[in-house]
Amino acid sequence: MQSNSECIDYNAGTTVADAQTGCSILHGTYSAGACDPSSSAGGCRQVFGNGIIQTTWYYSPITADAVMATCVADANATYVAP
C-alpha cells in the first residue's frame, strides 16, 4: 500500500520553532517554503484557539473525496480546494 504525501502550511503568526517542533512530532522535514497546493487533492484547514491556522495539503494517491472525508472526521477541519 502506497502512503499519501502531505505538506502542512502554517499562518504567518506561527513561529519557526513551533513549525519545526510540529514537523519533529510528525516525523517530517521542516522547510521554510510554502506548500504547493496546485498539485494536491485538497487540504484540511484547522483554526486553533491560540490563533494558529494550519492547512494540511494531501497529494496522490489520495483523492479529493478521501481528503474531504478526512476533514469531516476531524471536527475542527474544513476542506480547502487546491
PDB file of N, CA, C and O in Angstrom:
ATOM      1  N   MET A   1       0.846  -1.183   0.000  1.00  0.00           N
ATOM      2  CA  MET A   1       0.000   0.000   0.000  1.00  0.00           C
ATOM      3  C   MET A   1       0.888   1.242   0.000  1.00  0.00           C
ATOM      4  O   MET A   1       1.803   1.360   0.815  1.00  0.00           O
ATOM      5  N   GLN A   2       0.612   2.153  -0.909  1.00  0.00           N
ATOM      6  CA  GLN A   2       1.381   3.380  -1.015  1.00  0.00           C
ATOM      7  C   GLN A   2       0.816   4.404  -0.049  1.00  0.00           C
ATOM      8  O   GLN A   2      -0.401   4.548   0.071  1.00  0.00           O
ATOM      9  N   SER A   3       1.700   5.117   0.643  1.00  0.00           N
ATOM     10  CA  SER A   3       1.222   6.126   1.577  1.00  0.00           C
ATOM     11  C   SER A   3       1.023   7.454   0.854  1.00  0.00           C
ATOM     12  O   SER A   3       1.610   7.701  -0.199  1.00  0.00           O
ATOM     13  N   ASN A   4       0.193   8.290   1.437  1.00  0.00           N
ATOM     14  CA  ASN A   4      -0.067   9.608   0.888  1.00  0.00           C
ATOM     15  C   ASN A   4       1.024  10.565   1.329  1.00  0.00           C
ATOM     16  O   ASN A   4       1.592  10.418   2.411  1.00  0.00           O
ATOM     17  N   SER A   5       1.310  11.536   0.496  1.00  0.00           N
ATOM     18  CA  SER A   5       2.234  12.603   0.865  1.00  0.00           C
ATOM     19  C   SER A   5       1.418  13.765   1.407  1.00  0.00           C
ATOM     20  O   SER A   5       0.307  14.031   0.949  1.00  0.00           O
ATOM     21  N   GLU A   6       1.980  14.446   2.378  1.00  0.00           N
ATOM     22  CA  GLU A   6       1.318  15.595   2.983  1.00  0.00           C
ATOM     23  C   GLU A   6       2.310  16.742   3.115  1.00  0.00           C
ATOM     24  O   GLU A   6       3.521  16.532   3.187  1.00  0.00           O
ATOM     25  N   CYS A   7       1.782  17.943   3.144  1.00  0.00           N
ATOM     26  CA  CYS A   7       2.574  19.136   3.404  1.00  0.00           C
ATOM     27  C   CYS A   7       1.701  20.054   4.254  1.00  0.00           C
ATOM     28  O   CYS A   7       0.530  20.269   3.941  1.00  0.00           O
ATOM     29  N   ILE A   8       2.263  20.587   5.314  1.00  0.00           N
ATOM     30  CA  ILE A   8       1.486  21.418   6.233  1.00  0.00           C
ATOM     31  C   ILE A   8       1.956  22.866   6.151  1.00  0.00           C
ATOM     32  O   ILE A   8       3.138  23.159   6.335  1.00  0.00           O
ATOM     33  N   ASP A   9       1.018  23.766   5.872  1.00  0.00           N
ATOM     34  CA  ASP A   9       1.267  25.213   5.892  1.00  0.00           C
ATOM     35  C   ASP A   9       0.742  25.788   7.196  1.00  0.00           C
ATOM     36  O   ASP A   9      -0.321  25.389   7.672  1.00  0.00           O
ATOM     37  N   TYR A  10       1.481  26.719   7.773  1.00  0.00           N
ATOM     38  CA  TYR A  10       1.052  27.439   8.971  1.00  0.00           C
ATOM     39  C   TYR A  10       0.894  28.907   8.619  1.00  0.00           C
ATOM     40  O   TYR A  10       1.559  29.401   7.709  1.00  0.00           O
ATOM     41  N   ASN A  11       0.018  29.615   9.333  1.00  0.00           N
ATOM     42  CA  ASN A  11      -0.175  31.031   9.075  1.00  0.00           C
ATOM     43  C   ASN A  11       1.034  31.831   9.560  1.00  0.00           C
ATOM     44  O   ASN A  11       1.908  31.309  10.252  1.00  0.00           O
ATOM     45  N   ALA A  12       1.064  33.096   9.185  1.00  0.00           N
ATOM     46  CA  ALA A  12       2.203  33.961   9.493  1.00  0.00           C
ATOM     47  C   ALA A  12       2.434  34.138  10.990  1.00  0.00           C
ATOM     48  O   ALA A  12       3.535  34.509  11.396  1.00  0.00           O
ATOM     49  N   GLY A  13       1.433  33.885  11.811  1.00  0.00           N
ATOM     50  CA  GLY A  13       1.594  34.053  13.248  1.00  0.00           C
ATOM     51  C   GLY A  13       2.322  32.915  13.933  1.00  0.00           C
ATOM     52  O   GLY A  13       2.590  32.985  15.132  1.00  0.00           O
ATOM     53  N   THR A  14       2.644  31.876  13.199  1.00  0.00           N
ATOM     54  CA  THR A  14       3.323  30.714  13.761  1.00  0.00           C
ATOM     55  C   THR A  14       4.832  30.952  13.758  1.00  0.00           C
ATOM     56  O   THR A  14       5.387  31.407  12.758  1.00  0.00           O
ATOM     57  N   THR A  15       5.482  30.651  14.852  1.00  0.00           N
ATOM     58  CA  THR A  15       6.932  30.824  14.901  1.00  0.00           C
ATOM     59  C   THR A  15       7.629  29.663  14.195  1.00  0.00           C
ATOM     60  O   THR A  15       7.071  28.575  14.054  1.00  0.00           O
ATOM     61  N   VAL A  16       8.836  29.916  13.762  1.00  0.00           N
ATOM     62  CA  VAL A  16       9.634  28.863  13.128  1.00  0.00           C
ATOM     63  C   VAL A  16       9.823  27.713  14.105  1.00  0.00           C
ATOM     64  O   VAL A  16       9.741  26.546  13.721  1.00  0.00           O
ATOM     65  N   ALA A  17      10.076  28.038  15.363  1.00  0.00           N
ATOM     66  CA  ALA A  17      10.280  26.997  16.378  1.00  0.00           C
ATOM     67  C   ALA A  17       9.045  26.114  16.513  1.00  0.00           C
ATOM     68  O   ALA A  17       9.170  24.896  16.633  1.00  0.00           O
ATOM     69  N   ASP A  18       7.847  26.715  16.496  1.00  0.00           N
ATOM     70  CA  ASP A  18       6.613  25.928  16.593  1.00  0.00           C
ATOM     71  C   ASP A  18       6.451  25.020  15.376  1.00  0.00           C
ATOM     72  O   ASP A  18       6.066  23.859  15.517  1.00  0.00           O
ATOM     73  N   ALA A  19       6.741  25.541  14.181  1.00  0.00           N
ATOM     74  CA  ALA A  19       6.615  24.741  12.969  1.00  0.00           C
ATOM     75  C   ALA A  19       7.632  23.597  12.980  1.00  0.00           C
ATOM     76  O   ALA A  19       7.301  22.472  12.609  1.00  0.00           O
ATOM     77  N   GLN A  20       8.856  23.878  13.401  1.00  0.00           N
ATOM     78  CA  GLN A  20       9.879  22.832  13.467  1.00  0.00           C
ATOM     79  C   GLN A  20       9.503  21.759  14.479  1.00  0.00           C
ATOM     80  O   GLN A  20       9.719  20.572  14.236  1.00  0.00           O
ATOM     81  N   THR A  21       8.940  22.171  15.614  1.00  0.00           N
ATOM     82  CA  THR A  21       8.501  21.205  16.621  1.00  0.00           C
ATOM     83  C   THR A  21       7.394  20.322  16.072  1.00  0.00           C
ATOM     84  O   THR A  21       7.405  19.107  16.270  1.00  0.00           O
ATOM     85  N   GLY A  22       6.434  20.935  15.377  1.00  0.00           N
ATOM     86  CA  GLY A  22       5.346  20.165  14.769  1.00  0.00           C
ATOM     87  C   GLY A  22       5.870  19.142  13.781  1.00  0.00           C
ATOM     88  O   GLY A  22       5.402  18.003  13.757  1.00  0.00           O
ATOM     89  N   CYS A  23       6.838  19.535  12.965  1.00  0.00           N
ATOM     90  CA  CYS A  23       7.432  18.600  11.996  1.00  0.00           C
ATOM     91  C   CYS A  23       8.130  17.455  12.709  1.00  0.00           C
ATOM     92  O   CYS A  23       8.028  16.298  12.299  1.00  0.00           O
ATOM     93  N   SER A  24       8.827  17.781  13.763  1.00  0.00           N
ATOM     94  CA  SER A  24       9.541  16.755  14.514  1.00  0.00           C
ATOM     95  C   SER A  24       8.568  15.737  15.112  1.00  0.00           C
ATOM     96  O   SER A  24       8.803  14.530  15.048  1.00  0.00           O
ATOM     97  N   ILE A  25       7.483  16.229  15.688  1.00  0.00           N
ATOM     98  CA  ILE A  25       6.472  15.356  16.295  1.00  0.00           C
ATOM     99  C   ILE A  25       5.858  14.429  15.243  1.00  0.00           C
ATOM    100  O   ILE A  25       5.575  13.264  15.519  1.00  0.00           O
ATOM    101  N   LEU A  26       5.658  14.960  14.038  1.00  0.00           N
ATOM    102  CA  LEU A  26       5.038  14.187  12.953  1.00  0.00           C
ATOM    103  C   LEU A  26       6.058  13.408  12.126  1.00  0.00           C
ATOM    104  O   LEU A  26       5.711  12.802  11.112  1.00  0.00           O
ATOM    105  N   HIS A  27       7.316  13.427  12.563  1.00  0.00           N
ATOM    106  CA  HIS A  27       8.412  12.737  11.856  1.00  0.00           C
ATOM    107  C   HIS A  27       8.567  13.261  10.435  1.00  0.00           C
ATOM    108  O   HIS A  27       8.832  12.500   9.503  1.00  0.00           O
ATOM    109  N   GLY A  28       8.398  14.572  10.283  1.00  0.00           N
ATOM    110  CA  GLY A  28       8.525  15.203   8.973  1.00  0.00           C
ATOM    111  C   GLY A  28       9.802  16.003   8.855  1.00  0.00           C
ATOM    112  O   GLY A  28      10.668  15.959   9.729  1.00  0.00           O
ATOM    113  N   THR A  29       9.903  16.726   7.775  1.00  0.00           N
ATOM    114  CA  THR A  29      11.064  17.564   7.499  1.00  0.00           C
ATOM    115  C   THR A  29      10.606  18.997   7.368  1.00  0.00           C
ATOM    116  O   THR A  29       9.696  19.294   6.594  1.00  0.00           O
ATOM    117  N   TYR A  30      11.229  19.892   8.120  1.00  0.00           N
ATOM    118  CA  TYR A  30      10.869  21.310   8.069  1.00  0.00           C
ATOM    119  C   TYR A  30      11.427  21.960   6.811  1.00  0.00           C
ATOM    120  O   TYR A  30      12.551  21.675   6.398  1.00  0.00           O
ATOM    121  N   SER A  31      10.639  22.829   6.211  1.00  0.00           N
ATOM    122  CA  SER A  31      11.075  23.641   5.083  1.00  0.00           C
ATOM    123  C   SER A  31      10.512  25.035   5.265  1.00  0.00           C
ATOM    124  O   SER A  31       9.360  25.194   5.669  1.00  0.00           O
ATOM    125  N   ALA A  32      11.306  26.040   4.973  1.00  0.00           N
ATOM    126  CA  ALA A  32      10.834  27.422   5.104  1.00  0.00           C
ATOM    127  C   ALA A  32       9.878  27.808   3.984  1.00  0.00           C
ATOM    128  O   ALA A  32       9.170  28.809   4.094  1.00  0.00           O
ATOM    129  N   GLY A  33       9.850  27.029   2.913  1.00  0.00           N
ATOM    130  CA  GLY A  33       8.978  27.334   1.787  1.00  0.00           C
ATOM    131  C   GLY A  33       7.548  26.885   2.018  1.00  0.00           C
ATOM    132  O   GLY A  33       7.278  26.008   2.838  1.00  0.00           O
ATOM    133  N   ALA A  34       6.642  27.498   1.286  1.00  0.00           N
ATOM    134  CA  ALA A  34       5.227  27.135   1.379  1.00  0.00           C
ATOM    135  C   ALA A  34       4.948  25.868   0.572  1.00  0.00           C
ATOM    136  O   ALA A  34       5.692  25.527  -0.347  1.00  0.00           O
ATOM    137  N   CYS A  35       3.882  25.190   0.926  1.00  0.00           N
ATOM    138  CA  CYS A  35       3.433  24.013   0.176  1.00  0.00           C
ATOM    139  C   CYS A  35       2.887  24.460  -1.175  1.00  0.00           C
ATOM    140  O   CYS A  35       2.485  25.613  -1.334  1.00  0.00           O
ATOM    141  N   ASP A  36       2.871  23.551  -2.147  1.00  0.00           N
ATOM    142  CA  ASP A  36       2.280  23.823  -3.453  1.00  0.00           C
ATOM    143  C   ASP A  36       0.936  23.109  -3.545  1.00  0.00           C
ATOM    144  O   ASP A  36       0.881  21.925  -3.879  1.00  0.00           O
ATOM    145  N   PRO A  37      -0.143  23.822  -3.249  1.00  0.00           N
ATOM    146  CA  PRO A  37      -1.453  23.163  -3.264  1.00  0.00           C
ATOM    147  C   PRO A  37      -1.959  22.841  -4.670  1.00  0.00           C
ATOM    148  O   PRO A  37      -2.882  22.039  -4.811  1.00  0.00           O
ATOM    149  N   SER A  38      -1.387  23.437  -5.707  1.00  0.00           N
ATOM    150  CA  SER A  38      -1.920  23.257  -7.066  1.00  0.00           C
ATOM    151  C   SER A  38      -1.888  21.808  -7.530  1.00  0.00           C
ATOM    152  O   SER A  38      -2.715  21.407  -8.350  1.00  0.00           O
ATOM    153  N   SER A  39      -0.953  21.019  -7.023  1.00  0.00           N
ATOM    154  CA  SER A  39      -0.883  19.613  -7.434  1.00  0.00           C
ATOM    155  C   SER A  39      -1.486  18.671  -6.390  1.00  0.00           C
ATOM    156  O   SER A  39      -1.331  17.453  -6.478  1.00  0.00           O
ATOM    157  N   SER A  40      -2.169  19.242  -5.411  1.00  0.00           N
ATOM    158  CA  SER A  40      -2.752  18.430  -4.340  1.00  0.00           C
ATOM    159  C   SER A  40      -4.177  17.995  -4.677  1.00  0.00           C
ATOM    160  O   SER A  40      -4.784  18.469  -5.638  1.00  0.00           O
ATOM    161  N   ALA A  41      -4.692  17.073  -3.853  1.00  0.00           N
ATOM    162  CA  ALA A  41      -6.089  16.651  -3.962  1.00  0.00           C
ATOM    163  C   ALA A  41      -6.976  17.529  -3.077  1.00  0.00           C
ATOM    164  O   ALA A  41      -8.194  17.353  -3.031  1.00  0.00           O
ATOM    165  N   GLY A  42      -6.353  18.468  -2.380  1.00  0.00           N
ATOM    166  CA  GLY A  42      -7.071  19.358  -1.477  1.00  0.00           C
ATOM    167  C   GLY A  42      -6.433  19.326  -0.102  1.00  0.00           C
ATOM    168  O   GLY A  42      -5.471  18.597   0.138  1.00  0.00           O
ATOM    169  N   GLY A  43      -6.984  20.126   0.791  1.00  0.00           N
ATOM    170  CA  GLY A  43      -6.416  20.203   2.124  1.00  0.00           C
ATOM    171  C   GLY A  43      -7.473  20.323   3.195  1.00  0.00           C
ATOM    172  O   GLY A  43      -8.650  20.557   2.917  1.00  0.00           O
ATOM    173  N   CYS A  44      -7.025  20.158   4.433  1.00  0.00           N
ATOM    174  CA  CYS A  44      -7.875  20.345   5.601  1.00  0.00           C
ATOM    175  C   CYS A  44      -7.319  21.524   6.391  1.00  0.00           C
ATOM    176  O   CYS A  44      -6.167  21.500   6.823  1.00  0.00           O
ATOM    177  N   ARG A  45      -8.128  22.539   6.577  1.00  0.00           N
ATOM    178  CA  ARG A  45      -7.707  23.728   7.314  1.00  0.00           C
ATOM    179  C   ARG A  45      -8.271  23.672   8.724  1.00  0.00           C
ATOM    180  O   ARG A  45      -9.462  23.436   8.925  1.00  0.00           O
ATOM    181  N   GLN A  46      -7.396  23.892   9.692  1.00  0.00           N
ATOM    182  CA  GLN A  46      -7.781  23.901  11.099  1.00  0.00           C
ATOM    183  C   GLN A  46      -7.408  25.242  11.714  1.00  0.00           C
ATOM    184  O   GLN A  46      -6.330  25.777  11.457  1.00  0.00           O
ATOM    185  N   VAL A  47      -8.310  25.778  12.528  1.00  0.00           N
ATOM    186  CA  VAL A  47      -8.058  27.015  13.253  1.00  0.00           C
ATOM    187  C   VAL A  47      -8.038  26.662  14.729  1.00  0.00           C
ATOM    188  O   VAL A  47      -8.996  26.100  15.260  1.00  0.00           O
ATOM    189  N   PHE A  48      -6.938  26.999  15.384  1.00  0.00           N
ATOM    190  CA  PHE A  48      -6.783  26.682  16.796  1.00  0.00           C
ATOM    191  C   PHE A  48      -7.040  27.910  17.650  1.00  0.00           C
ATOM    192  O   PHE A  48      -6.926  29.038  17.170  1.00  0.00           O
ATOM    193  N   GLY A  49      -7.383  27.701  18.901  1.00  0.00           N
ATOM    194  CA  GLY A  49      -7.728  28.779  19.821  1.00  0.00           C
ATOM    195  C   GLY A  49      -6.629  29.802  20.018  1.00  0.00           C
ATOM    196  O   GLY A  49      -6.913  30.951  20.358  1.00  0.00           O
ATOM    197  N   ASN A  50      -5.387  29.414  19.812  1.00  0.00           N
ATOM    198  CA  ASN A  50      -4.281  30.348  20.001  1.00  0.00           C
ATOM    199  C   ASN A  50      -3.998  31.178  18.751  1.00  0.00           C
ATOM    200  O   ASN A  50      -2.997  31.891  18.694  1.00  0.00           O
ATOM    201  N   GLY A  51      -4.878  31.087  17.747  1.00  0.00           N
ATOM    202  CA  GLY A  51      -4.741  31.895  16.548  1.00  0.00           C
ATOM    203  C   GLY A  51      -3.970  31.224  15.424  1.00  0.00           C
ATOM    204  O   GLY A  51      -3.868  31.780  14.331  1.00  0.00           O
ATOM    205  N   ILE A  52      -3.434  30.055  15.669  1.00  0.00           N
ATOM    206  CA  ILE A  52      -2.686  29.347  14.627  1.00  0.00           C
ATOM    207  C   ILE A  52      -3.659  28.723  13.636  1.00  0.00           C
ATOM    208  O   ILE A  52      -4.635  28.076  14.016  1.00  0.00           O
ATOM    209  N   ILE A  53      -3.369  28.934  12.362  1.00  0.00           N
ATOM    210  CA  ILE A  53      -4.143  28.311  11.284  1.00  0.00           C
ATOM    211  C   ILE A  53      -3.199  27.350  10.576  1.00  0.00           C
ATOM    212  O   ILE A  53      -2.113  27.732  10.140  1.00  0.00           O
ATOM    213  N   GLN A  54      -3.627  26.107  10.471  1.00  0.00           N
ATOM    214  CA  GLN A  54      -2.807  25.059   9.859  1.00  0.00           C
ATOM    215  C   GLN A  54      -3.597  24.446   8.714  1.00  0.00           C
ATOM    216  O   GLN A  54      -4.756  24.070   8.887  1.00  0.00           O
ATOM    217  N   THR A  55      -2.973  24.344   7.547  1.00  0.00           N
ATOM    218  CA  THR A  55      -3.598  23.677   6.412  1.00  0.00           C
ATOM    219  C   THR A  55      -2.722  22.499   6.016  1.00  0.00           C
ATOM    220  O   THR A  55      -1.554  22.673   5.666  1.00  0.00           O
ATOM    221  N   THR A  56      -3.291  21.302   6.073  1.00  0.00           N
ATOM    222  CA  THR A  56      -2.584  20.103   5.666  1.00  0.00           C
ATOM    223  C   THR A  56      -3.023  19.752   4.255  1.00  0.00           C
ATOM    224  O   THR A  56      -4.182  19.406   4.025  1.00  0.00           O
ATOM    225  N   TRP A  57      -2.086  19.844   3.303  1.00  0.00           N
ATOM    226  CA  TRP A  57      -2.355  19.513   1.902  1.00  0.00           C
ATOM    227  C   TRP A  57      -2.015  18.052   1.666  1.00  0.00           C
ATOM    228  O   TRP A  57      -0.993  17.563   2.147  1.00  0.00           O
ATOM    229  N   TYR A  58      -2.870  17.352   0.927  1.00  0.00           N
ATOM    230  CA  TYR A  58      -2.693  15.928   0.648  1.00  0.00           C
ATOM    231  C   TYR A  58      -2.443  15.719  -0.841  1.00  0.00           C
ATOM    232  O   TYR A  58      -3.078  16.347  -1.688  1.00  0.00           O
ATOM    233  N   TYR A  59      -1.507  14.826  -1.140  1.00  0.00           N
ATOM    234  CA  TYR A  59      -1.090  14.562  -2.514  1.00  0.00           C
ATOM    235  C   TYR A  59      -1.324  13.093  -2.864  1.00  0.00           C
ATOM    236  O   TYR A  59      -1.529  12.251  -1.990  1.00  0.00           O
ATOM    237  N   SER A  60      -1.288  12.812  -4.155  1.00  0.00           N
ATOM    238  CA  SER A  60      -1.525  11.481  -4.697  1.00  0.00           C
ATOM    239  C   SER A  60      -0.824  10.408  -3.868  1.00  0.00           C
ATOM    240  O   SER A  60       0.300  10.605  -3.404  1.00  0.00           O
ATOM    241  N   PRO A  61      -1.486   9.291  -3.691  1.00  0.00           N
ATOM    242  CA  PRO A  61      -2.618   8.759  -4.446  1.00  0.00           C
ATOM    243  C   PRO A  61      -3.991   9.058  -3.825  1.00  0.00           C
ATOM    244  O   PRO A  61      -4.992   8.545  -4.325  1.00  0.00           O
ATOM    245  N   ILE A  62      -4.078   9.852  -2.779  1.00  0.00           N
ATOM    246  CA  ILE A  62      -5.367  10.152  -2.146  1.00  0.00           C
ATOM    247  C   ILE A  62      -6.231  10.977  -3.112  1.00  0.00           C
ATOM    248  O   ILE A  62      -5.713  11.753  -3.916  1.00  0.00           O
ATOM    249  N   THR A  63      -7.525  10.798  -3.020  1.00  0.00           N
ATOM    250  CA  THR A  63      -8.466  11.532  -3.872  1.00  0.00           C
ATOM    251  C   THR A  63      -9.086  12.694  -3.096  1.00  0.00           C
ATOM    252  O   THR A  63      -9.015  12.746  -1.869  1.00  0.00           O
ATOM    253  N   ALA A  64      -9.691  13.619  -3.831  1.00  0.00           N
ATOM    254  CA  ALA A  64     -10.362  14.756  -3.196  1.00  0.00           C
ATOM    255  C   ALA A  64     -11.469  14.267  -2.262  1.00  0.00           C
ATOM    256  O   ALA A  64     -11.653  14.825  -1.180  1.00  0.00           O
ATOM    257  N   ASP A  65     -12.206  13.233  -2.667  1.00  0.00           N
ATOM    258  CA  ASP A  65     -13.271  12.691  -1.809  1.00  0.00           C
ATOM    259  C   ASP A  65     -12.699  12.161  -0.496  1.00  0.00           C
ATOM    260  O   ASP A  65     -13.298  12.344   0.563  1.00  0.00           O
ATOM    261  N   ALA A  66     -11.550  11.509  -0.565  1.00  0.00           N
ATOM    262  CA  ALA A  66     -10.922  10.979   0.650  1.00  0.00           C
ATOM    263  C   ALA A  66     -10.412  12.106   1.541  1.00  0.00           C
ATOM    264  O   ALA A  66     -10.473  12.010   2.767  1.00  0.00           O
ATOM    265  N   VAL A  67      -9.911  13.170   0.927  1.00  0.00           N
ATOM    266  CA  VAL A  67      -9.472  14.327   1.723  1.00  0.00           C
ATOM    267  C   VAL A  67     -10.675  14.949   2.423  1.00  0.00           C
ATOM    268  O   VAL A  67     -10.603  15.284   3.605  1.00  0.00           O
ATOM    269  N   MET A  68     -11.770  15.104   1.704  1.00  0.00           N
ATOM    270  CA  MET A  68     -12.986  15.657   2.307  1.00  0.00           C
ATOM    271  C   MET A  68     -13.427  14.816   3.497  1.00  0.00           C
ATOM    272  O   MET A  68     -13.808  15.360   4.533  1.00  0.00           O
ATOM    273  N   ALA A  69     -13.379  13.495   3.356  1.00  0.00           N
ATOM    274  CA  ALA A  69     -13.758  12.599   4.455  1.00  0.00           C
ATOM    275  C   ALA A  69     -12.810  12.760   5.638  1.00  0.00           C
ATOM    276  O   ALA A  69     -13.240  12.702   6.790  1.00  0.00           O
ATOM    277  N   THR A  70     -11.531  12.961   5.360  1.00  0.00           N
ATOM    278  CA  THR A  70     -10.549  13.181   6.422  1.00  0.00           C
ATOM    279  C   THR A  70     -10.881  14.456   7.185  1.00  0.00           C
ATOM    280  O   THR A  70     -10.814  14.490   8.414  1.00  0.00           O
ATOM    281  N   CYS A  71     -11.236  15.492   6.457  1.00  0.00           N
ATOM    282  CA  CYS A  71     -11.596  16.768   7.100  1.00  0.00           C
ATOM    283  C   CYS A  71     -12.847  16.621   7.965  1.00  0.00           C
ATOM    284  O   CYS A  71     -12.902  17.149   9.075  1.00  0.00           O
ATOM    285  N   VAL A  72     -13.842  15.910   7.462  1.00  0.00           N
ATOM    286  CA  VAL A  72     -15.084  15.701   8.202  1.00  0.00           C
ATOM    287  C   VAL A  72     -14.818  14.905   9.480  1.00  0.00           C
ATOM    288  O   VAL A  72     -15.431  15.158  10.517  1.00  0.00           O
ATOM    289  N   ALA A  73     -13.897  13.942   9.397  1.00  0.00           N
ATOM    290  CA  ALA A  73     -13.582  13.105  10.560  1.00  0.00           C
ATOM    291  C   ALA A  73     -12.948  13.914  11.686  1.00  0.00           C
ATOM    292  O   ALA A  73     -13.038  13.538  12.855  1.00  0.00           O
ATOM    293  N   ASP A  74     -12.311  15.020  11.333  1.00  0.00           N
ATOM    294  CA  ASP A  74     -11.745  15.910  12.337  1.00  0.00           C
ATOM    295  C   ASP A  74     -12.708  17.076  12.469  1.00  0.00           C
ATOM    296  O   ASP A  74     -12.784  17.918  11.575  1.00  0.00           O
ATOM    297  N   ALA A  75     -13.429  17.138  13.546  1.00  0.00           N
ATOM    298  CA  ALA A  75     -14.500  18.132  13.721  1.00  0.00           C
ATOM    299  C   ALA A  75     -14.000  19.578  13.597  1.00  0.00           C
ATOM    300  O   ALA A  75     -14.800  20.494  13.411  1.00  0.00           O
ATOM    301  N   ASN A  76     -12.697  19.781  13.697  1.00  0.00           N
ATOM    302  CA  ASN A  76     -12.148  21.133  13.654  1.00  0.00           C
ATOM    303  C   ASN A  76     -11.535  21.453  12.295  1.00  0.00           C
ATOM    304  O   ASN A  76     -10.786  22.424  12.190  1.00  0.00           O
ATOM    305  N   ALA A  77     -11.818  20.686  11.262  1.00  0.00           N
ATOM    306  CA  ALA A  77     -11.184  20.908   9.966  1.00  0.00           C
ATOM    307  C   ALA A  77     -12.205  21.190   8.881  1.00  0.00           C
ATOM    308  O   ALA A  77     -13.315  20.658   8.892  1.00  0.00           O
ATOM    309  N   THR A  78     -11.803  22.041   7.942  1.00  0.00           N
ATOM    310  CA  THR A  78     -12.637  22.414   6.796  1.00  0.00           C
ATOM    311  C   THR A  78     -11.871  22.081   5.531  1.00  0.00           C
ATOM    312  O   THR A  78     -10.681  22.378   5.420  1.00  0.00           O
ATOM    313  N   TYR A  79     -12.560  21.459   4.569  1.00  0.00           N
ATOM    314  CA  TYR A  79     -11.918  21.131   3.295  1.00  0.00           C
ATOM    315  C   TYR A  79     -11.589  22.402   2.539  1.00  0.00           C
ATOM    316  O   TYR A  79     -12.385  23.340   2.507  1.00  0.00           O
ATOM    317  N   VAL A  80     -10.400  22.431   1.924  1.00  0.00           N
ATOM    318  CA  VAL A  80      -9.952  23.542   1.089  1.00  0.00           C
ATOM    319  C   VAL A  80      -9.556  22.967  -0.265  1.00  0.00           C
ATOM    320  O   VAL A  80      -8.717  22.070  -0.336  1.00  0.00           O
ATOM    321  N   ALA A  81     -10.150  23.475  -1.334  1.00  0.00           N
ATOM    322  CA  ALA A  81      -9.803  23.008  -2.677  1.00  0.00           C
ATOM    323  C   ALA A  81      -8.433  23.533  -3.068  1.00  0.00           C
ATOM    324  O   ALA A  81      -8.021  24.601  -2.615  1.00  0.00           O
ATOM    325  N   PRO A  82      -7.721  22.781  -3.913  1.00  0.00           N
ATOM    326  CA  PRO A  82      -6.385  23.247  -4.354  1.00  0.00           C
ATOM    327  C   PRO A  82      -6.475  24.503  -5.196  1.00  0.00           C
ATOM    328  O   PRO A  82      -5.452  25.022  -5.643  1.00  0.00           O
TER     329      PRO A  82
END
